[in-house]
Amino acid sequence: MINLPNITQTAIINKPSSVKPQPAPNGSNNTTPAPKYTTNIYPTVTKPVYTQTISDPKYTHTSWLYVNDVHGKMTNMERIYNISQEFDRLPAHYLTKNFFKNSTDNVSKFKVSSGDIILGANYTNNKVANQFMNWSGFIASALGNHELDVTDPKKMAELLDNANYKLLAINVAVDKNSPVYGKIDKSTIVEKDGIKYGLIGIAPPDMTERVKMNDTLKDFTISTTDETIKLVQDEVKQLEAKGIKHIAVLSHGGTKLDKRLAQETEGIDMIFGAHTHDLIQGIEEGKNLFYSKRSEPVIITQAGKDGENLGILNVDFDQNGVIKKAQNNIIKTREFNRPLFIKDSVEDILGKPEKIGRVAKAVPPPKNRLIENNPHGNLIADAMRSELGTDIGILNAGNIRGSFSQGPIDTRLISDITPFEDKMMILNLSEKQIVDSIKVGLKSLTKSSNKPGILLVSGLKYKANKKGELLEMEFIDKNNQSHKIDINNPSADKKYTVAADDFYATGGDGYLESNKNPDFVLQKFDLDKNKLACDYIKKLDQPIEITDDHRVQIVD
C-alpha cells in the first residue's frame, strides 16, 4: 500500500483575490486577468480539512497516475508496475490519503505518460519498455525524443502495432510513405464513468537536436514552439466543440513550453510534463499552478527522470469542467519491490543476464550527472579507450544513466548504465577539435537545463570554473606521463586517436561540427560501449573499486 508520511494540518490555500495580473510570457504589455475561479490547493500531504470545503455532489473526482522520462530503466519499470497495480486495486482514499473522503466518492482513475519511456536503439530493450506500458495499463503517452532512438521505422511501427496505449503528438507530421504513418495520433478521447476526457500529446520542438539522425527521424517533421501552442489550442477547440470539458496535455516539450501553454491558451486543465527532468512537488501558484486566458486554473506536473519517481494527481472538477480542488503527490519508486513474476517476464524477453564482475565499494554517483565528474561514467570511458587501444576516450555525460554499487555486476546493469547502443568508432581528432568540444560541453554549466552536459574522458584531465571556462588541460599517455595542452592555442596539426560513439562523432548535441560522414573516422565497429565495458570489467582484478580520481574538476 502507498503510505505517505503524516504532517501537521495545513489549511486550504484560497487565493483568487490576492493573485496579481501576470505579465504575458512573450514579454508584451498584455496581462493575464486575475482568476475568477477558486481552486482549493492541497500540498503534497495533508490531514483532512473537508469541513472547510463546500460539499458539492456534482463534483467529478479524478485520480491521475503519471510518469515521464523513465528512460528504459527496467528495474524502476518493474517497481512502477507494482505501484500501478495498487493504484488499480485500492480505493483512492487509501492510495493518497486525505483528499478523497472515502471509497464512495466514485473516483475515475487514469494512467498517463509524457514520453521518453524508451531509450536507446536496442530493440529487445525497447520491447520491454513497450510491454511495461501495456502491463501497467497506461492509456496514452506523448512522443518523446528517445522514442525516436528506434532507428528503423519498421521496428517502431511494430512496437506501436503491439501497443495497447495511444502514442500522441499533435506537432509532428509523418511522411505518408513511412511505416509509422497513421500510427501516431494528435489526441484521443477517453470515457470514464460516463464523462469524456480529451488527451493531447506534444513531442519536443527541439527533437532534431536531441536525437541522432536516423531513418525513423527522417520520416518526421516537427513544428516549432509557437506553432505547437497554436496547434494545441486548435485541437482544444475541436474537443470542446464535441462537448468535452476535461482536457489534459501530455507534453514532452519541457517546463518552459508548458508554462507558456498554460497561460497563452484556454480550455486546458492539466499539463503532464516531461523532457526537462524537473521534479515538481505539491501545487504552488507561479510554479506549477497558472491561469489560462479564461482565468481558469491549469496545473503542471513533472516527476523527475529515470523512473525514480511517479506522481498521482488528484483533481476535483465542477460541473463546468473547472478544477476546484487538487493534490499533487510524488512517490519514490525505490520504496516498492520488483514483483518476481514481472522480473521473470522481463528476462523471458531479454534473456538471463551474465555476471561479469563484482564491486567491492563505490563512491556515490554525482548529484547532477550532466555537469559533474562521474567516476561511474569514467569507468566506461576507460573501457572504450582500453578496448579500442586509442590515445583518448571521450563520452558525453548524458550517455550515462545509472551507477555501480557494492555487489555483483551483470550485463543487464551495464546496459542500464549505458543504454543507448550507439556504434563505436576510432576517430583521428586534432588537439584543437578536442579542446573545442570540451568547451562546448562546459557551456552546460551556465544553462538552466545543464544540457547537453560535459564530456567524460579517459587519457585526459581538465579543470574548469563554474562559469564554464576551461582553465587547464593535459593529455595522459599510456605510460601515465602527463603532457600539458595549451588550451588558448591548441594545435590543429597534432592528432590523437579517440574512442567515441557515432553520436559524438557525427555532431550529436553539437560537440563537433554536424556531419553524417566525417573524414576523421579511422574505423567503425558494429558494437556499443556496453560490450566494451563488459569485456574490460572481466579483465580487471576482482572485486573492483569505483573511485574518484578527479580527472574532471569544476572549481569556483
C-alpha positions in Angstrom: 0.0 0.0 0.0 1.2 3.6 -0.7 1.9 5.1 2.7 2.7 8.8 2.8 4.1 10.4 5.9 1.8 12.4 8.1 2.4 16.1 8.7 0.5 18.8 10.6 -2.7 20.1 9.3 -2.4 22.6 6.5 -5.2 25.0 5.7 -6.6 25.2 2.2 -4.9 27.8 0.1 -7.6 30.0 -1.3 -6.2 33.0 -3.2 -8.2 34.3 -6.1 -8.5 37.8 -4.8 -4.7 38.1 -4.0 -3.4 37.0 -7.4 -1.9 39.9 -9.3 -2.2 40.1 -13.0 0.8 38.3 -14.5 2.9 39.6 -17.4 2.3 37.8 -20.6 5.0 35.2 -21.2 6.0 36.7 -24.6 7.2 39.9 -22.8 4.4 42.1 -24.2 2.5 44.6 -22.1 -0.6 42.5 -22.1 -1.5 40.9 -18.8 -3.5 37.8 -17.8 -6.6 38.8 -15.8 -6.9 37.8 -12.2 -8.6 34.4 -11.9 -12.3 34.3 -11.5 -12.3 30.7 -10.1 -11.3 29.5 -6.7 -9.0 26.5 -6.6 -8.6 24.8 -3.2 -4.9 23.6 -3.3 -3.6 20.9 -1.1 0.2 20.4 -0.5 1.7 17.0 -1.2 0.3 15.5 2.1 -2.3 16.9 4.4 -4.6 15.8 7.1 -8.4 16.1 6.4 -9.7 19.6 6.1 -13.0 18.9 4.5 -15.1 20.9 6.9 -13.6 24.0 5.3 -14.7 23.0 1.8 -18.1 23.3 0.2 -19.6 19.8 -0.4 -20.8 19.5 -3.9 -22.2 16.2 -5.0 -21.8 17.3 -8.6 -18.0 17.4 -8.4 -16.2 14.9 -10.7 -13.5 13.1 -8.7 -10.4 12.0 -10.7 -7.0 10.5 -9.9 -4.2 10.5 -12.4 -1.1 8.3 -12.1 1.6 9.8 -14.3 5.2 9.0 -15.3 7.7 10.7 -17.5 11.3 10.2 -18.7 11.6 6.7 -17.4 14.5 6.3 -20.0 14.3 2.5 -20.3 15.1 1.9 -16.6 13.8 -1.6 -16.4 14.2 -2.2 -12.6 12.2 1.0 -12.0 9.6 0.0 -14.6 9.1 -3.2 -12.5 8.5 -1.1 -9.4 6.2 1.3 -11.2 4.2 -1.7 -12.4 3.8 -2.7 -8.8 2.5 0.8 -7.8 0.2 0.8 -10.8 -1.5 -2.4 -9.6 -2.1 -0.9 -6.2 -3.4 2.2 -7.9 -6.0 0.0 -9.7 -6.8 -2.3 -6.8 -7.1 0.0 -3.7 -9.7 2.7 -3.1 -8.4 6.1 -4.0 -8.6 7.4 -0.4 -6.2 4.7 0.7 -3.6 5.4 -2.0 -3.1 9.1 -1.3 -4.7 9.9 2.0 -6.7 13.0 3.0 -8.0 14.1 -0.4 -10.9 11.8 -1.1 -13.2 11.2 1.8 -13.9 7.5 1.2 -14.4 4.9 -1.5 -17.9 6.1 -2.2 -16.5 9.2 -3.9 -16.7 7.4 -7.2 -13.2 8.3 -8.3 -12.3 7.9 -12.0 -8.7 6.7 -12.4 -6.2 7.3 -15.3 -2.7 6.3 -16.1 -0.7 8.5 -18.5 2.8 9.0 -19.7 4.6 12.1 -21.0 7.2 10.2 -23.1 10.8 9.0 -23.1 9.8 5.6 -21.8 12.1 4.1 -24.4 15.8 4.8 -24.5 18.5 3.7 -27.0 18.4 1.6 -30.2 18.4 -1.9 -28.6 15.1 -3.3 -30.0 14.8 -6.0 -27.4 15.1 -3.4 -24.6 12.5 -1.3 -26.4 10.1 -4.3 -26.5 10.4 -4.5 -22.7 9.6 -0.8 -22.4 6.6 -1.2 -24.7 5.4 -4.2 -22.7 5.8 -2.2 -19.4 3.3 0.3 -20.8 0.9 -2.5 -21.7 1.4 -4.4 -18.4 0.9 -1.3 -16.3 -2.3 -0.2 -18.2 -1.3 3.2 -19.4 -3.9 4.7 -21.7 -1.7 7.2 -23.6 1.8 8.6 -23.9 3.4 11.6 -25.5 6.0 11.0 -28.2 9.4 11.8 -26.6 12.7 12.3 -28.3 14.0 9.0 -27.1 11.1 7.1 -28.6 12.9 8.1 -31.9 16.1 6.3 -30.7 14.3 3.4 -32.6 16.4 3.8 -35.7 14.3 1.6 -38.0 10.8 2.9 -38.8 9.6 -0.6 -39.4 10.7 -1.6 -35.9 8.9 1.5 -34.5 5.8 0.6 -36.4 6.0 -2.9 -35.0 6.2 -1.6 -31.4 3.1 0.6 -32.0 1.2 -2.3 -33.5 1.8 -4.2 -30.3 0.9 -1.2 -28.0 -2.3 -1.1 -26.0 -1.9 2.6 -25.4 -2.1 5.6 -27.8 1.1 7.4 -28.8 0.2 11.1 -29.2 2.0 14.1 -30.8 0.0 16.9 -32.3 3.1 18.7 -33.6 4.6 16.1 -35.8 3.9 15.2 -39.4 4.9 11.7 -40.6 5.8 11.0 -44.2 3.0 9.2 -45.9 5.4 6.5 -47.2 6.7 5.8 -43.7 5.7 2.5 -41.9 4.9 4.8 -38.9 2.3 6.8 -40.9 -1.1 6.7 -39.3 0.2 5.2 -36.0 0.7 8.4 -34.0 -2.5 10.4 -33.1 -2.9 14.1 -32.3 -5.2 13.4 -29.5 -7.5 10.8 -28.0 -10.8 10.8 -26.2 -11.3 8.5 -23.1 -14.6 7.9 -21.4 -14.7 7.1 -17.7 -17.9 6.8 -15.6 -19.9 8.5 -18.3 -17.7 11.5 -18.7 -15.4 12.1 -21.7 -11.8 13.4 -21.3 -9.6 14.7 -24.1 -5.9 13.9 -24.1 -3.5 15.8 -26.4 0.2 14.9 -27.0 3.2 17.1 -27.6 6.6 16.0 -28.9 9.6 18.1 -28.2 10.1 21.0 -30.7 13.8 20.5 -30.3 13.5 16.9 -31.4 16.1 17.1 -34.1 18.7 18.4 -31.7 18.0 15.7 -29.1 18.1 12.6 -31.4 20.9 11.2 -33.6 19.8 11.5 -37.2 18.4 8.1 -38.3 15.9 6.6 -40.7 13.0 7.0 -38.3 13.6 10.6 -37.6 14.0 11.4 -41.3 10.3 10.5 -41.6 9.2 13.2 -39.1 8.7 16.9 -39.4 8.5 18.8 -36.1 6.6 22.0 -35.5 8.2 25.0 -33.7 7.2 26.0 -30.2 4.9 28.8 -31.4 3.3 26.5 -34.0 2.9 23.8 -31.3 1.0 26.2 -29.0 -1.4 27.1 -31.8 -1.9 23.5 -32.8 -2.8 22.6 -29.2 -5.2 25.5 -28.9 -6.9 24.5 -32.2 -7.3 20.9 -31.0 -8.7 22.0 -27.7 -11.4 24.0 -29.5 -12.3 20.9 -31.6 -12.6 18.8 -28.5 -14.7 21.4 -26.7 -16.9 21.6 -29.8 -17.6 17.9 -29.2 -18.8 18.7 -25.6 -15.6 17.7 -23.9 -14.9 19.8 -20.8 -12.0 18.0 -19.2 -8.7 18.3 -21.2 -5.2 17.2 -20.3 -2.0 17.7 -22.3 0.7 15.0 -22.3 3.7 17.2 -23.0 7.3 16.3 -23.8 8.0 19.9 -24.6 9.7 20.9 -21.3 8.7 23.2 -18.4 9.2 26.5 -20.3 6.9 25.5 -23.1 4.4 24.1 -20.6 4.2 27.4 -18.7 3.6 29.2 -21.9 0.9 26.7 -22.9 -0.9 27.1 -19.6 -1.1 30.9 -19.8 -1.4 31.5 -23.6 -4.3 29.1 -24.3 -7.7 28.3 -22.9 -9.6 25.1 -22.2 -6.6 23.0 -20.8 -6.9 21.8 -17.2 -3.7 19.8 -16.7 -0.3 19.5 -18.4 1.6 16.4 -17.6 5.1 17.5 -18.4 8.5 15.9 -19.2 11.8 16.5 -21.1 13.5 18.9 -18.7 13.6 16.3 -15.9 12.1 18.7 -13.3 10.8 17.3 -10.0 7.7 19.3 -9.3 6.3 18.6 -5.8 3.0 19.9 -4.5 1.0 22.7 -6.1 2.1 26.3 -5.9 1.0 29.4 -7.8 3.6 30.7 -10.2 5.5 27.3 -10.1 3.0 24.8 -11.4 -0.4 26.5 -11.0 -1.2 29.1 -13.6 -4.3 30.6 -15.1 -5.5 30.3 -18.6 -6.8 33.1 -20.9 -10.2 32.3 -19.4 -8.7 32.8 -15.9 -9.3 29.1 -15.2 -6.6 27.1 -13.2 -4.1 25.0 -15.1 -1.9 22.5 -13.2 1.6 21.4 -14.4 3.3 18.2 -13.2 6.7 16.6 -13.8 8.2 13.7 -11.9 12.0 14.0 -12.5 13.8 11.4 -14.5 14.8 7.7 -14.9 11.6 6.4 -13.2 13.0 7.4 -9.8 9.5 8.9 -9.0 6.0 8.8 -10.2 3.1 11.1 -9.5 -0.5 10.8 -8.5 -2.5 14.0 -9.2 -5.9 14.1 -7.6 -8.4 16.6 -9.1 -12.0 17.5 -8.4 -13.8 19.3 -11.3 -17.1 21.3 -11.0 -19.9 20.7 -13.4 -18.3 23.2 -15.9 -15.1 21.1 -16.0 -13.1 23.6 -14.0 -10.7 22.4 -11.3 -12.0 23.2 -7.8 -9.6 21.1 -5.7 -6.3 19.4 -6.4 -3.5 17.5 -4.7 -0.1 16.5 -6.3 1.7 13.6 -4.8 5.3 12.4 -5.7 6.1 8.8 -4.8 9.6 7.4 -4.8 9.6 4.1 -6.8 12.5 2.7 -4.7 10.2 2.3 -1.8 8.4 -0.5 -3.7 9.5 -4.1 -4.6 10.1 -5.5 -8.1 7.4 -8.3 -8.5 9.2 -11.6 -9.1 6.8 -12.6 -11.9 7.4 -9.3 -13.8 11.2 -9.7 -13.3 10.9 -13.2 -14.8 8.7 -11.8 -17.7 11.3 -9.2 -18.5 14.0 -11.9 -18.5 11.9 -14.0 -20.8 12.3 -11.2 -23.4 15.9 -10.2 -22.6 17.4 -13.5 -21.5 19.2 -14.1 -18.3 22.0 -11.6 -17.5 25.6 -12.7 -17.4 27.6 -11.9 -14.2 30.9 -10.3 -15.2 32.4 -9.0 -12.0 31.9 -7.5 -8.6 32.2 -4.1 -6.9 33.9 -4.0 -3.6 33.0 -0.4 -2.9 31.9 2.6 -4.9 31.7 6.3 -4.4 28.2 7.8 -4.7 27.1 8.9 -8.2 27.1 12.7 -8.8 24.0 14.6 -7.8 23.9 16.2 -11.3 25.4 13.7 -13.7 25.4 16.2 -16.6 27.8 18.8 -15.1 29.9 16.8 -12.6 32.8 14.4 -12.8 31.3 10.9 -12.8 33.6 8.0 -11.7 30.9 5.6 -12.8 31.0 7.0 -16.3 34.8 7.3 -16.2 35.0 3.5 -16.0 33.0 3.3 -19.2 35.3 5.8 -20.9 38.3 3.9 -19.6 36.9 0.7 -21.2 36.4 2.5 -24.5 40.0 3.7 -24.6 41.5 0.4 -23.4 39.5 -2.0 -25.5 40.0 0.0 -28.7 43.6 0.8 -28.0 43.3 4.6 -28.5 45.1 7.6 -27.0 41.9 9.0 -25.6 38.3 8.1 -24.8 35.5 10.6 -24.9 31.9 10.1 -23.7 29.1 12.7 -23.3 27.9 12.7 -19.7 24.2 12.4 -20.8 25.1 8.9 -22.1 25.4 7.6 -18.5 22.0 6.7 -17.0 22.9 4.7 -13.9 25.7 3.8 -11.5 27.6 0.9 -9.9 27.1 -0.2 -6.3 28.6 -2.7 -4.0 27.8 -6.2 -5.2 27.7 -8.2 -8.4 28.0 -6.6 -11.9 26.0 -8.2 -14.7 25.3 -7.4 -18.3 21.9 -6.0 -17.5 23.4 -3.5 -15.1 25.9 -2.3 -17.7 23.1 -1.9 -20.2 21.2 0.1 -17.6 24.2 2.4 -17.0 25.0 3.0 -20.7 21.8 2.0 -22.7 22.0 3.9 -26.0 23.9 1.3 -28.0 25.4 3.8 -30.4 28.1 2.3 -32.7 31.7 2.7 -31.6 34.3 4.5 -33.7 38.0 5.3 -33.7 38.5 9.0 -34.6 41.6 10.9 -35.6 41.0 14.3 -33.9 43.2 17.3 -33.7 44.1 18.8 -30.4 42.0 21.8 -31.4 39.0 19.7 -32.1 39.2 18.0 -28.8 39.7 21.3 -26.8 36.8 22.9 -28.7 34.4 20.0 -28.0 35.4 20.1 -24.3 34.5 23.8 -24.3 31.1 23.0 -25.9 30.3 20.6 -23.0 31.4 23.2 -20.4 28.7 25.6 -21.7 26.2 23.3 -20.0 27.4 24.7 -16.6 25.7 28.0 -17.4 22.4 26.6 -18.8 19.4 26.1 -16.6 18.8 22.7 -18.2 22.6 21.7 -17.9 22.3 20.2 -21.4 23.9 18.7 -23.3 26.4 18.0 -20.4 30.1 17.9 -20.0 32.4 15.4 -21.7 33.7 12.5 -19.6 37.2 11.5 -20.6 39.9 8.8 -20.4 43.5 9.8 -21.2 42.7 13.4 -20.4 42.4 15.6 -17.4 40.8 19.1 -17.4 39.8 21.8 -15.0 37.1 24.4 -15.5 35.3 27.0 -13.4 31.6 27.2 -12.7 31.2 29.9 -15.4 32.1 27.1 -17.9 35.5 28.4 -18.7 38.2 25.9 -19.4 41.2 26.6 -17.2 43.7 23.9 -18.0 44.0 20.5 -19.7 46.5 17.7 -20.0 47.0 14.5 -22.0 47.9 11.4 -20.0 49.7 8.9 -22.2 49.7 5.1 -21.9 52.8 5.3 -19.7 50.8 7.6 -17.4 53.0 10.5 -18.3 51.3 13.9 -18.3 51.6 16.4 -21.3 50.1 19.9 -20.8 47.9 21.2 -23.6 47.8 24.9 -24.5 44.1 25.5 -24.2 44.4 29.0 -25.6 46.3 27.9 -28.7 45.6 24.2 -29.3 47.3 22.7 -32.3 45.3 22.0 -35.4 48.0 19.6 -36.7 48.7 17.4 -33.7 46.4 14.4 -33.8 45.2 11.9 -31.3 43.3 8.6 -31.8 40.0 8.9 -29.9 37.5 6.2 -28.9 34.0 7.6 -29.2 30.5 6.7 -30.4 28.8 7.7 -33.6 26.5 10.2 -31.8 29.5 12.3 -30.7 31.4 11.7 -34.0 28.6 12.9 -36.3 27.9 16.1 -34.3 25.3 15.0 -31.8 24.5 17.7 -29.3 26.9 20.0 -31.1 30.2 18.8 -29.5 31.7 18.5 -33.0 30.5 20.0 -36.3 27.5 18.1 -37.6 28.5 15.8 -40.4 26.9 12.4 -41.2 30.2 11.2 -42.8 33.1 12.9 -41.1 36.5 12.4 -42.7 38.3 11.9 -39.4 36.8 8.4 -38.8 39.5 5.8 -38.9 37.4 2.7 -38.0 33.8 1.8 -37.4 32.5 -1.1 -35.2 29.2 -2.8 -35.1 29.1 -2.7 -31.2 28.4 -0.2 -28.5 30.3 0.8 -25.4 28.4 -1.6 -23.2 30.1 -4.5 -24.9 33.5 -2.9 -24.4 32.6 -2.2 -20.8 31.7 -5.9 -20.2 34.9 -7.1 -21.8 37.0 -4.6 -19.9 35.5 -5.4 -16.5 36.0 -9.1 -16.9 39.8 -8.4 -17.3 40.1 -6.3 -14.1 41.3 -7.7 -10.8 38.1 -8.6 -8.9 36.4 -7.2 -6.9 36.8 -3.7 -8.3 36.6 -0.2 -6.6 34.9 2.8 -8.2 36.9 5.8 -7.0 37.1 9.5 -7.9 40.4 10.4 -9.5 39.3 14.0 -10.1 40.1 13.8 -13.8 37.5 16.5 -14.4 37.5 19.3 -11.8 34.9 22.1 -11.6 36.1 24.8 -9.3 34.7 28.1 -8.1 
